[in-house]
Amino acid sequence: MDLHDSPEDLAFRQEVRDFVAANLPDDIRAKVLGFLRVEREDYVRWQRILAGRGWGAPGWPLEHGGCGWNAVQRNIFEEECFSAGAPRQMPFGLSMIAPVLMKYGTPAQKERFLPRIVSMDDWWCQGYSEPGAGSDLASLKTRAERHGSHYVVTGQKIWTSFAQWANWMFALVRTDASGKPQRGISLLLIPMDAKGITVRPIKTLDGGHDVNEVFLDGVQVPVENLVGEENDGWTLAKYLLGHERTAIAGLGMCKRLLRRLKEVARVQTKHGHPLIQDPRFRDRIAKIEIDVLAHEWSLARLVSLEQAGRGLGAEPSMLKIRGSEIQGELGELLMECAGPYAVPFLDEATVFGFDGPTAGGVELNPLAGLYLDLRKVAIYGGTNEIQRGLIGKSLVAL
């Protein structure tokens, strides 16, 4: 495993860096680097800028309209975009349902949905978790009964990220309750404007509205919106979650948070001196920087395995755990830098252009919300506790 960029990789890195510097809108950059609220239009605008350059789908093969990049190039692209202050490309379409459609979808499904994911004419959300089925996903109760050319879907999904902005949802539903729970699950593509769908917001501690409850009351879904075989959705779900967990590793986010931590520590003072000069706090920054570097090497090892064509086992789970832990620790250190100024939190100050008074300044106000928001990364893609169980099972099987 070579941890150094080749000359070709260095040239590609510079190409990406130059493009992002020249084309990322200043207002979007200011929102992202200031941990302010990023709106739907910001995500769409940046996605379409990338699509215009031919970089709208970094992880896709050329035959489906992607970039055809290898794993190293994809990693470089993500790192440079995050470093420059670009918003993340929404994963629900690009890196979650799209790979499933490429592998299991019909030609008609690929032709209909894949181009609209790249252009972001369609915004997808994920209908997996339910009030009684989160980490134990096989316990889901939302049912889909076939009536001729349609399924009739009834149930409830929860923690559905950005459902208020989405026009499509890929959802796991129960089509057979007679056998093993995993056996009776199917994957449906459901239009969010269908009759019988109600979206109810869930306000989180950071003041944001990223997640929602989605109620489905007799929603009619055409049979052609079934992906793969009926009752074989568990296979598709596991395939999708492998892609999601690797993305949650969030190396680019870790590096962005680390850079911001150093900036704040140089400004905030303790006993009249910059906090970064405090030996104990400086040691903690050094430790987390070592952790980020080790995380980068682990990701590079995963990239090497992928390039060698080796199937991935527990590695995505391991990266997901470590990435979420590092992000949480960085959020905590940022809060400690802000000190008492991290306590007061004005939700309205997270909106770009706010010029009212906040304790410690507008630039410190979002750190409380950031800290709270990063708590939930440990839950995405299956809780860290569940991931440890998967890792343990993989070791037993060796």
C-alpha positions as CSV (number, residue, x, y, z in Angstrom):
1,M,0.0,0.0,0.0
2,D,1.5,3.3,-1.2
3,L,0.4,6.3,0.9
4,H,1.9,8.8,-1.4
5,D,0.2,10.4,-4.5
6,S,1.6,9.4,-7.8
7,P,2.5,12.2,-10.3
8,E,-0.8,11.5,-12.0
9,D,-2.7,11.7,-8.7
10,L,-0.9,14.9,-7.8
11,A,-2.0,16.4,-11.2
12,F,-5.5,15.3,-10.6
13,R,-5.6,16.7,-7.1
14,Q,-4.5,20.1,-8.4
15,E,-7.1,20.0,-11.2
16,V,-9.9,19.4,-8.6
17,R,-8.5,22.0,-6.3
18,D,-8.3,24.6,-9.0
19,F,-11.9,23.8,-10.3
20,V,-13.4,24.0,-6.8
21,A,-11.6,27.2,-6.0
22,A,-12.9,28.8,-9.2
23,N,-16.4,27.5,-9.2
24,L,-17.7,27.0,-5.6
25,P,-20.0,30.0,-4.9
26,D,-18.7,32.2,-2.1
27,D,-22.0,32.1,-0.2
28,I,-22.1,28.3,-0.1
29,R,-18.4,28.2,1.0
30,A,-19.1,30.6,3.8
31,K,-22.1,28.6,5.0
32,V,-20.2,25.3,5.1
33,L,-17.0,26.5,6.6
34,G,-18.9,28.5,9.2
35,F,-21.1,25.5,10.1
36,L,-24.2,27.6,9.1
37,R,-27.4,26.1,7.7
38,V,-27.1,24.8,4.2
39,E,-30.4,24.9,2.2
40,R,-31.8,22.7,-0.4
41,E,-31.0,25.1,-3.2
42,D,-27.3,25.2,-2.1
43,Y,-26.9,21.5,-2.5
44,V,-28.7,21.5,-5.8
45,R,-26.7,24.4,-7.1
46,W,-23.4,22.8,-6.3
47,Q,-24.4,19.4,-7.6
48,R,-25.4,21.0,-11.0
49,I,-22.1,22.8,-11.1
50,L,-20.2,19.5,-10.7
51,A,-22.5,17.8,-13.2
52,G,-21.8,20.5,-15.7
53,R,-18.1,19.7,-15.4
54,G,-18.8,16.0,-15.8
55,W,-18.1,15.3,-12.1
56,G,-21.6,14.8,-10.9
57,A,-21.3,11.1,-10.1
58,P,-17.7,10.5,-8.9
59,G,-18.4,6.9,-7.8
60,W,-20.2,5.7,-10.9
61,P,-18.8,3.9,-13.9
62,L,-18.7,5.6,-17.3
63,E,-21.5,3.5,-18.8
64,H,-24.0,4.9,-16.3
65,G,-23.0,8.5,-16.8
66,G,-20.3,8.6,-14.0
67,C,-16.7,9.7,-14.0
68,G,-15.2,6.3,-14.2
69,W,-12.7,7.2,-11.5
70,N,-10.7,4.7,-9.5
71,A,-10.9,4.6,-5.7
72,V,-7.9,6.9,-5.3
73,Q,-9.3,9.6,-7.5
74,R,-12.7,9.4,-5.7
75,N,-10.9,9.8,-2.4
76,I,-8.9,12.8,-3.7
77,F,-12.0,14.4,-5.1
78,E,-13.9,14.1,-1.8
79,E,-11.0,15.4,0.3
80,E,-10.4,18.4,-1.9
81,C,-14.1,19.4,-2.0
82,F,-14.4,19.1,1.7
83,S,-11.2,21.0,2.3
84,A,-12.4,23.9,0.1
85,G,-15.7,24.2,1.9
86,A,-18.0,22.5,-0.6
87,P,-21.2,20.9,0.7
88,R,-21.4,17.1,0.6
89,Q,-23.0,15.6,-2.4
90,M,-26.3,14.2,-1.2
91,P,-25.6,10.4,-0.8
92,F,-29.2,9.1,-0.9
93,G,-29.3,9.1,-4.7
94,L,-25.7,9.1,-5.7
95,S,-24.1,6.5,-3.4
96,M,-27.0,4.6,-1.9
97,I,-29.9,3.9,-4.3
98,A,-27.9,4.4,-7.5
99,P,-25.5,1.5,-6.9
100,V,-28.5,-0.7,-6.1
101,L,-30.2,0.3,-9.4
102,M,-27.0,-0.4,-11.3
103,K,-26.7,-3.9,-9.9
104,Y,-30.3,-5.0,-9.5
105,G,-32.5,-2.5,-11.4
106,T,-34.3,-3.0,-14.7
107,P,-33.1,-1.3,-17.8
108,A,-36.2,1.0,-17.6
109,Q,-35.4,1.9,-14.0
110,K,-31.8,2.8,-14.8
111,E,-32.8,4.9,-17.8
112,R,-35.5,6.7,-15.8
113,F,-33.8,7.4,-12.5
114,L,-30.0,7.5,-13.0
115,P,-29.7,10.7,-15.1
116,R,-32.1,12.6,-12.8
117,I,-30.0,11.6,-9.8
118,V,-26.9,13.2,-11.4
119,S,-28.8,16.4,-12.3
120,M,-30.6,16.4,-9.0
121,D,-33.9,16.7,-10.7
122,D,-34.8,14.0,-8.2
123,W,-34.0,14.2,-4.5
124,W,-34.1,10.9,-2.7
125,C,-34.7,9.9,0.9
126,Q,-34.2,6.6,2.6
127,G,-37.2,4.8,4.1
128,Y,-35.5,2.2,6.3
129,S,-36.0,2.9,10.0
130,E,-39.3,2.6,11.8
131,P,-40.4,3.3,15.4
132,G,-39.9,-0.4,16.2
133,A,-37.2,-1.2,13.7
134,G,-34.0,0.8,13.7
135,S,-30.9,-1.2,14.4
136,D,-33.0,-4.4,14.2
137,L,-34.1,-3.5,10.7
138,A,-35.5,-6.9,9.9
139,S,-38.3,-6.2,12.4
140,L,-39.9,-3.6,10.1
141,K,-43.7,-3.6,9.9
142,T,-44.5,-1.3,7.0
143,R,-46.4,-3.7,4.7
144,A,-47.0,-3.7,0.9
145,E,-49.8,-5.8,-0.4
146,R,-50.0,-6.5,-4.1
147,H,-53.3,-5.6,-5.9
148,G,-52.9,-6.2,-9.6
149,S,-50.5,-3.7,-11.1
150,H,-49.9,-1.9,-7.8
151,Y,-48.7,-2.4,-4.3
152,V,-50.7,-0.8,-1.5
153,V,-48.2,0.4,1.2
154,T,-49.2,1.2,4.8
155,G,-46.9,1.9,7.7
156,Q,-44.5,4.5,9.2
157,K,-40.9,5.4,8.6
158,I,-38.9,7.6,11.0
159,W,-35.6,9.5,11.1
160,T,-36.1,10.0,7.3
161,S,-33.4,12.5,6.4
162,F,-34.5,15.4,4.2
163,A,-37.9,13.8,3.5
164,Q,-39.3,17.4,3.5
165,W,-37.1,18.1,0.4
166,A,-37.4,14.7,-1.4
167,N,-39.6,13.8,-4.3
168,W,-38.7,10.1,-4.1
169,M,-38.1,7.6,-1.4
170,F,-36.6,4.1,-1.6
171,A,-38.2,2.1,1.1
172,L,-38.0,-1.4,2.6
173,V,-41.4,-2.9,3.0
174,R,-42.8,-6.2,4.2
175,T,-44.4,-8.2,1.4
176,D,-44.5,-11.6,3.2
177,A,-44.8,-12.1,6.9
178,S,-45.0,-15.9,6.9
179,G,-41.4,-16.9,7.2
180,K,-38.0,-15.7,8.4
181,P,-38.2,-11.9,8.8
182,Q,-35.4,-11.1,6.4
183,R,-37.0,-13.2,3.7
184,G,-40.2,-11.3,3.4
185,I,-38.8,-7.8,2.7
186,S,-38.8,-5.9,-0.6
187,L,-37.4,-2.6,-1.9
188,L,-39.9,-0.2,-3.5
189,L,-39.3,3.2,-5.1
190,I,-42.1,5.5,-3.9
191,P,-43.0,9.0,-5.2
192,M,-43.3,11.4,-2.3
193,D,-46.2,13.2,-3.9
194,A,-48.3,10.1,-3.9
195,K,-51.7,10.2,-2.2
196,G,-51.6,8.9,1.4
197,I,-48.1,10.2,2.2
198,T,-47.7,12.6,5.2
199,V,-44.3,14.0,6.3
200,R,-44.0,15.3,9.8
201,P,-40.8,17.2,10.9
202,I,-38.7,16.2,13.9
203,K,-36.8,19.1,15.3
204,T,-33.4,18.0,16.7
205,L,-31.4,19.5,19.6
206,D,-29.3,21.6,17.2
207,G,-32.4,23.4,16.1
208,G,-32.3,21.8,12.7
209,H,-34.9,20.0,10.7
210,D,-33.0,17.3,8.9
211,V,-35.1,14.3,10.0
212,N,-38.8,13.4,9.7
213,E,-41.5,10.9,10.3
214,V,-43.2,9.7,7.1
215,F,-46.7,8.1,7.3
216,L,-47.9,5.9,4.4
217,D,-51.7,5.3,4.4
218,G,-52.7,3.1,1.6
219,V,-50.1,4.5,-0.8
220,Q,-50.4,3.0,-4.3
221,V,-47.0,2.1,-5.9
222,P,-46.7,0.6,-9.4
223,V,-45.3,-2.9,-9.5
224,E,-42.6,-1.7,-11.9
225,N,-41.2,0.3,-9.0
226,L,-40.1,-2.9,-7.3
227,V,-36.3,-3.2,-7.4
228,G,-35.0,-6.7,-7.7
229,E,-37.1,-9.7,-6.8
230,E,-40.1,-9.6,-4.4
231,N,-39.1,-10.7,-0.9
232,D,-35.4,-10.4,-1.7
233,G,-35.0,-6.8,-0.5
234,W,-32.8,-7.8,2.4
235,T,-30.0,-8.6,-0.1
236,L,-30.4,-5.2,-1.6
237,A,-30.5,-3.5,1.8
238,K,-27.2,-5.1,2.9
239,Y,-25.6,-4.1,-0.4
240,L,-26.7,-0.5,0.0
241,L,-25.6,-0.2,3.6
242,G,-22.1,-1.2,2.7
243,H,-21.8,1.9,0.5
244,E,-23.4,4.1,3.2
245,R,-21.0,3.0,5.9
246,T,-17.9,3.7,3.9
247,A,-19.2,7.3,3.2
248,I,-19.9,7.9,6.9
249,A,-16.2,7.3,7.6
250,G,-16.0,11.0,6.6
251,L,-12.3,11.6,6.2
252,G,-12.9,14.9,4.5
253,M,-15.2,16.1,7.3
254,C,-12.6,15.0,9.9
255,K,-9.9,17.1,8.2
256,R,-12.2,20.1,7.9
257,L,-13.1,19.9,11.6
258,L,-9.5,19.5,12.6
259,R,-8.5,22.6,10.6
260,R,-11.3,24.6,12.2
261,L,-10.2,23.3,15.7
262,K,-6.7,24.7,15.2
263,E,-8.1,28.0,14.0
264,V,-10.4,28.5,17.0
265,A,-7.6,27.3,19.4
266,R,-5.3,30.0,18.1
267,V,-7.9,32.7,18.7
268,Q,-9.5,31.6,22.0
269,T,-7.5,32.5,25.1
270,K,-6.8,31.0,28.5
271,H,-5.1,33.2,31.1
272,G,-4.3,35.7,28.4
273,H,-2.6,33.2,26.0
274,P,-4.0,31.4,23.0
275,L,-5.5,28.1,24.0
276,I,-3.3,26.2,21.6
277,Q,-0.3,27.2,23.8
278,D,-1.8,25.3,26.8
279,P,0.3,22.1,26.9
280,R,-2.6,19.9,28.0
281,F,-4.9,21.2,25.3
282,R,-2.2,21.1,22.7
283,D,-1.6,17.4,23.5
284,R,-5.2,16.7,22.9
285,I,-5.1,18.4,19.5
286,A,-2.0,16.4,18.7
287,K,-3.7,13.1,19.7
288,I,-6.8,13.8,17.5
289,E,-4.5,14.8,14.6
290,I,-2.8,11.4,15.0
291,D,-6.2,9.7,15.0
292,V,-7.2,11.5,11.8
293,L,-3.9,10.4,10.1
294,A,-4.4,6.8,11.2
295,H,-8.0,7.0,9.9
296,E,-6.7,8.3,6.6
297,W,-4.3,5.3,6.4
298,S,-7.1,2.9,7.1
299,L,-9.1,4.4,4.3
300,A,-6.1,4.1,2.0
301,R,-5.9,0.4,2.9
302,L,-9.6,0.0,2.0
303,V,-8.9,1.8,-1.3
304,S,-6.0,-0.6,-2.0
305,L,-8.3,-3.6,-1.3
306,E,-10.9,-2.2,-3.6
307,Q,-8.4,-1.6,-6.4
308,A,-7.1,-5.1,-6.0
309,G,-10.7,-6.4,-6.6
310,R,-11.0,-7.9,-3.1
311,G,-14.5,-8.1,-1.7
312,L,-14.9,-6.0,1.5
313,G,-16.0,-7.6,4.7
314,A,-16.0,-5.8,8.1
315,E,-13.8,-3.0,6.8
316,P,-16.7,-0.5,6.1
317,S,-18.0,-1.1,9.6
318,M,-14.6,-0.5,11.1
319,L,-14.2,2.8,9.2
320,K,-17.8,3.9,10.0
321,I,-17.1,3.4,13.8
322,R,-13.8,5.2,13.8
323,G,-14.9,8.1,11.6
324,S,-18.0,8.8,13.7
325,E,-15.9,8.7,16.9
326,I,-13.3,11.1,15.5
327,Q,-16.0,13.5,14.3
328,G,-17.6,13.4,17.7
329,E,-14.3,14.0,19.5
330,L,-13.5,17.0,17.2
331,G,-16.9,18.5,17.9
332,E,-16.3,18.2,21.6
333,L,-12.9,19.8,21.4
334,L,-14.4,22.7,19.4
335,M,-17.0,23.2,22.1
336,E,-14.2,23.3,24.7
337,C,-12.4,25.9,22.7
338,A,-15.4,28.1,22.8
339,G,-15.7,27.7,26.5
340,P,-18.7,29.5,28.1
341,Y,-19.5,31.0,24.6
342,A,-20.6,27.5,23.5
343,V,-23.5,27.5,26.0
344,P,-25.7,30.2,24.5
345,F,-27.1,29.0,21.1
346,L,-29.3,31.1,18.8
347,D,-30.9,29.0,16.1
348,E,-31.4,32.1,13.9
349,A,-27.6,32.8,14.0
350,T,-27.1,29.7,11.9
351,V,-28.7,31.3,8.9
352,F,-26.3,32.9,6.5
353,G,-26.3,36.7,6.8
354,F,-27.3,37.0,10.4
355,D,-25.8,40.1,12.0
356,G,-27.4,40.2,15.4
357,P,-25.5,39.9,18.7
358,T,-24.4,36.6,20.0
359,A,-22.2,35.8,23.0
360,G,-18.6,35.3,21.9
361,G,-19.4,36.3,18.3
362,V,-21.4,34.8,15.4
363,E,-18.5,32.6,14.5
364,L,-18.6,30.7,17.8
365,N,-22.4,30.4,18.0
366,P,-22.8,27.4,15.6
367,L,-20.3,25.2,17.5
368,A,-23.0,24.2,20.0
369,G,-25.3,23.1,17.2
370,L,-22.4,21.3,15.5
371,Y,-21.5,19.4,18.6
372,L,-25.1,18.2,19.0
373,D,-25.5,17.3,15.3
374,L,-22.3,15.2,15.4
375,R,-23.8,13.0,18.2
376,K,-26.0,11.3,15.6
377,V,-23.3,10.2,13.3
378,A,-22.7,7.2,15.5
379,I,-26.2,6.1,14.7
380,Y,-26.2,6.5,10.9
381,G,-25.9,3.4,8.8
382,G,-26.5,1.1,11.8
383,T,-25.4,2.1,15.3
384,N,-21.8,1.6,16.3
385,E,-22.8,-1.1,18.7
386,I,-24.4,-3.0,15.8
387,Q,-21.2,-2.5,13.7
388,R,-19.1,-4.0,16.5
389,G,-21.3,-7.0,16.5
390,L,-20.9,-7.4,12.8
391,I,-17.1,-7.2,13.2
392,G,-17.2,-9.8,15.9
393,K,-19.2,-12.2,13.7
394,S,-16.8,-11.7,10.8
395,L,-13.9,-12.7,13.1
396,V,-15.7,-15.8,14.4
397,A,-16.3,-16.8,10.8
398,L,-12.5,-16.7,10.0
